[in-house]
Amino acid sequence: MKPAPFTHHAPTTVDEALALLAQLDNAKVLAGGQSLVPVLNMRLATPDHLVDINRLADLARIEVDADRVRVGAIVRHAALERDEAAHRALPLLRQGLGWVAHPAIRNRGTTVGSIAHADPSGEMPSILAITGGSVRVASTRGERVISADHFFVGPMESVLEHDELVLDVDFPLFPAGTVTGFDELARRSGDYALSGVAVAITPAADGTIAAARASFVSVTERPDVLDLTPQLAGLRPDQVGTDVLATVAEAARTHVDPVDDIHASADYRRHLSGTICRRVTSSLLAELANPSAPTAVPSAEKKVAS
Ligand SMILES: Cc1cc2nc3c(=O)[nH]c(=O)nc-3n(C[C@H](O)[C@H](O)[C@H](O)COP(=O)(O)OP(=O)(O)OC[C@H]3O[C@@H](n4cnc5c(N)ncnc54)[C@H](O)[C@@H]3O)c2cc1C
């Protein structure tokens, strides 16, 4: 199918884009188009105007500083995935981005577009959630910064108003020494996950576990965070046995709320979520106990956040 007719606008400054969004009725922002264009082609949305933000050079930056990675609205998934400074600061970005669709889609699709789209099957909304990140949005009425916790409302639903543009998102860095991992299962490589899990474990100065958290892909209504600290706090990584890992898996199974669809039953997705969460946690604990040992989950890249 072809999209319904629309008028294409190509502003070259943020102010121009915001003025267009304020003036035009039934307008949508166009970033990489990797989610929006299929929706238009299927006529699930029929906007009269597209405000194309791809010429807004100010929004093409990746900034890394002592406490966060800031990603501008037209930074492609692939650019963020390749960015060495962002990777060193927050390895979980690359760990998750490698699972986003195929390279061709990552070359065009933007990380901010994925977050604005608020699809709970997207990896990056989940990573924004587990880092406790935030979204900076602007309109002709001014700017506001919204925490991930408040930004995502439900499937494909955020608090973004029709005249608001996301300028950038901030991914805060984890405390030093935190290890992170991401793993997921899809029916085919590059497909949306049946279930995906990000885990972050932070050690205390004495080597015991201080905090642990997980976030999920495709199995919750909105990206949110499961606190695994009650299961793991105070334990030494090499003392965590199968009994404790079973409680981690059970916490994950209880937390998620998947639905049946043509790809998998809700029960299977729930089971998968527990299994992946346990495996990633176990692998990270092994890494904390012995950083030079080979990892137990070869498909998930795991690095120490500095
Ligand atoms: C075959 C296929 C497989 C895919 N698989 C995956 C996958 O496994 N995991 C995954 O996470 N994603 C997947 N995607 C989606 C991909 O990651 C998209 O790039 C991403 O979801 C949206 O980014 P975009 O830049 O393409 O946004 P667009 O498609 O341009 O926009 C998406 C939505 O966000 C809004 N929007 C975009 N940017 C802004 C902004 N700055 N301010 C306000 N609103 C904005 C648009 O108006 C639109 O409603 C897949 C896509 C395809 C086509």
The ligand as a Gaussian input file, in Angstrom:
#p B3LYP/6-31G(d) Opt

LIG

0 1
 C       11.658000      -4.555000       9.818000
 C       11.891000      -3.727000      11.052000
 C       12.350000      -4.347000      12.179000
 C       12.564000      -3.591000      13.345000
 N       13.017000      -4.247000      14.453000
 C       13.232000      -3.539000      15.584000
 C       13.728000      -4.170000      16.760000
 O       13.996000      -5.375000      16.789000
 N       13.881000      -3.401000      17.866000
 C       13.615000      -2.053000      17.881000
 O       13.784000      -1.411000      18.902000
 N       13.167000      -1.434000      16.774000
 C       12.983000      -2.131000      15.623000
 N       12.527000      -1.474000      14.517000
 C       12.208000      -0.034000      14.621000
 C       13.440000       0.849000      14.471000
 O       14.273000       0.722000      15.609000
 C       13.048000       2.339000      14.323000
 O       14.141000       2.994000      13.801000
 C       12.677000       3.083000      15.572000
 O       11.697000       2.417000      16.286000
 C       12.085000       4.460000      15.251000
 O       13.081000       5.334000      14.903000
 P       12.938000       6.235000      13.612000
 O       14.026000       7.230000      13.671000
 O       12.886000       5.368000      12.412000
 O       11.550000       6.992000      13.879000
 P       10.341000       7.314000      12.915000
 O        9.859000       6.070000      12.258000
 O       10.667000       8.456000      12.032000
 O        9.291000       7.826000      14.012000
 C        8.687000       6.915000      14.918000
 C        7.646000       7.681000      15.761000
 O        8.303000       8.541000      16.679000
 C        7.977000       9.912000      16.412000
 N        9.230000      10.658000      16.543000
 C       10.446000      10.319000      16.032000
 N       11.376000      11.187000      16.440000
 C       10.745000      12.107000      17.206000
 C       11.177000      13.264000      17.924000
 N       12.465000      13.654000      17.936000
 N       10.258000      13.975000      18.608000
 C        8.953000      13.593000      18.626000
 N        8.488000      12.509000      17.972000
 C        9.374000      11.773000      17.269000
 C        7.399000       9.942000      14.997000
 O        6.468000      10.996000      14.823000
 C        6.719000       8.582000      14.940000
 O        5.474000       8.635000      15.591000
 C       12.317000      -2.184000      13.349000
 C       11.880000      -1.560000      12.182000
 C       11.655000      -2.312000      11.041000
 C       11.175000      -1.603000       9.803000

